[in-house]
Structure formats: C-alpha cells, structure tokens
C-alpha cells in the first residue's frame, strides 16, 4: 500500500506542478503584455489626450463618437489583442482541467488520510 500511495503522491505532485507552472507562465505573459500596453499608452500620451478632452464636457457630449474613435485609435491594439488571447487561453485551460483538478483534490485528501492511518 505504501508503494501505491507513494506512486500516487509522485504523480499527483507532478501534475500539480506542471499545471501551476503552465498557468503561472500564462499569467506572467499576461502581466508582461499589460505592462507593455500601459507603457505604450504612457509613451503615446493617450491619457494626456483624454485628460484634455475631459475638460470640455459639452464638446465631448456632442462629439462622443469622435472621442471614442480617437481613444481606440491610440490604444496599442495588437498588444491588447494578444492579452485577450492569453486570457482566453487561461480560461480555456481552467475549463479543460476542471474535472482533473477535482480528481487531484480527492486524491490529495485520500493520500492525507492514508498518511494519518499509518501512524
């Protein structure tokens, strides 16, 4: 029984490690893309432009479509699209591994029970 518990411990830990590393890398890529996008927005002065537009509310209310199109044109669209793809991949991975994570959780509980019974 100890060999079975040891094997399951090894296999479960390996899967959890791979899952956490994979999701961690995806989150790191997402954070890098968001940081890069923010840096590009700061370099282009988009926030300054929107700050100027905010000062005159009547003009913004009248020409809001132009204001939105200017804001969208100033955004780093490729970087934000890549970030959206990474978010979609993270959600997809979490959705696909939902059942496996429940099984792993049950295995960890069983391994903990087997460890307590032995002593």
C-alpha positions as CSV (number, residue, x, y, z in Angstrom):
1,X,0.0,0.0,0.0
2,X,2.9,2.4,0.7
3,X,4.2,1.9,-2.8
4,X,0.8,2.8,-4.3
5,X,0.5,5.8,-2.0
6,X,4.0,6.9,-3.0
7,X,3.3,6.5,-6.7
8,X,0.0,8.5,-6.4
9,X,1.8,11.2,-4.4
10,X,4.5,11.5,-7.1
11,X,2.0,11.5,-10.0
12,X,-0.3,14.0,-8.3
13,X,2.5,16.3,-7.3
14,X,4.0,16.2,-10.8
15,X,0.6,17.1,-12.4
16,X,0.0,19.9,-9.9
17,X,3.5,21.3,-10.5
18,X,3.0,21.2,-14.3
19,X,-0.4,22.8,-14.0
20,X,0.8,25.6,-11.7
21,X,3.9,26.3,-13.8
22,X,1.8,26.4,-17.0
23,X,-0.8,28.7,-15.5
24,X,1.9,30.8,-13.9
25,X,3.7,31.2,-17.2
26,X,0.4,32.3,-18.9
27,X,-0.2,34.8,-16.1
28,X,3.4,36.1,-16.4
29,X,2.9,36.6,-20.1
30,X,-0.4,38.4,-19.5
31,X,1.2,40.7,-16.9
32,X,4.0,41.4,-19.3
33,X,1.6,42.3,-22.1
34,X,-0.5,44.5,-19.8
35,X,2.7,46.3,-18.6
36,X,3.8,46.7,-22.2
37,X,0.4,48.1,-23.2
38,X,0.4,50.5,-20.3
39,X,3.9,51.7,-21.2
40,X,2.9,52.2,-24.8
41,X,-0.2,54.2,-23.7
42,X,2.1,56.4,-21.5
43,X,4.6,56.9,-24.3
44,X,1.9,58.0,-26.7
45,X,0.4,60.4,-24.3
46,X,-3.1,58.9,-24.7
47,X,-4.0,59.6,-21.1
48,X,-3.0,63.3,-21.6
49,X,-5.2,63.5,-24.7
50,X,-8.1,62.0,-22.8
51,X,-7.5,64.4,-20.0
52,X,-7.7,67.4,-22.4
53,X,-10.9,66.0,-23.8
54,X,-12.4,65.6,-20.3
55,X,-12.0,69.3,-19.6
56,X,-14.7,70.4,-22.1
57,X,-17.7,68.1,-21.3
58,X,-20.1,69.8,-23.8
59,X,-17.9,69.1,-26.8
60,X,-17.4,65.5,-25.6
61,X,-21.2,65.1,-25.2
62,X,-21.7,66.4,-28.7
63,X,-18.8,64.6,-30.4
64,X,-18.6,61.4,-28.3
65,X,-18.2,59.1,-31.3
66,X,-15.1,61.0,-32.4
67,X,-13.7,60.9,-28.8
68,X,-14.2,57.1,-28.6
69,X,-12.6,56.6,-32.1
70,X,-9.6,58.7,-31.0
71,X,-9.2,56.7,-27.8
72,X,-9.5,53.4,-29.6
73,X,-7.0,54.5,-32.3
74,X,-4.5,55.5,-29.7
75,X,-4.7,52.1,-27.8
76,X,-2.0,49.5,-28.6
77,X,-4.4,47.2,-30.3
78,X,-2.1,44.3,-31.1
79,X,-0.8,44.1,-27.5
80,X,-4.3,44.3,-26.1
81,X,-5.5,41.6,-28.6
82,X,-2.6,39.4,-27.5
83,X,-3.5,39.9,-23.9
84,X,-7.2,39.0,-24.7
85,X,-6.0,35.8,-26.3
86,X,-3.9,34.9,-23.3
87,X,-6.9,35.5,-21.0
88,X,-9.0,33.3,-23.3
89,X,-6.3,30.5,-23.1
90,X,-6.1,30.7,-19.3
91,X,-9.9,30.4,-19.1
92,X,-9.8,27.5,-21.6
93,X,-7.1,25.7,-19.6
94,X,-9.0,26.2,-16.4
95,X,-12.2,24.9,-18.0
96,X,-10.5,21.9,-19.6
97,X,-8.7,20.9,-16.3
98,X,-11.8,21.4,-14.1
99,X,-12.5,17.7,-13.8
100,X,-8.9,16.7,-13.4
101,X,-8.4,19.2,-10.6
102,X,-11.3,17.8,-8.7
103,X,-9.9,14.3,-9.1
104,X,-6.5,15.5,-7.9
105,X,-8.1,17.2,-4.9
106,X,-9.8,13.9,-4.0
107,X,-6.5,12.0,-4.4
108,X,-4.7,14.5,-2.1
109,X,-7.4,14.0,0.5
110,X,-7.0,10.2,0.2
111,X,-3.2,10.4,0.4
112,X,-3.5,12.6,3.6
113,X,-5.9,10.0,5.1
114,X,-3.6,7.1,4.2
115,X,-0.7,9.0,5.8
116,X,-2.7,9.6,9.0
117,X,-3.8,5.9,9.2
118,X,-0.3,4.6,9.1
119,X,0.8,6.5,12.2
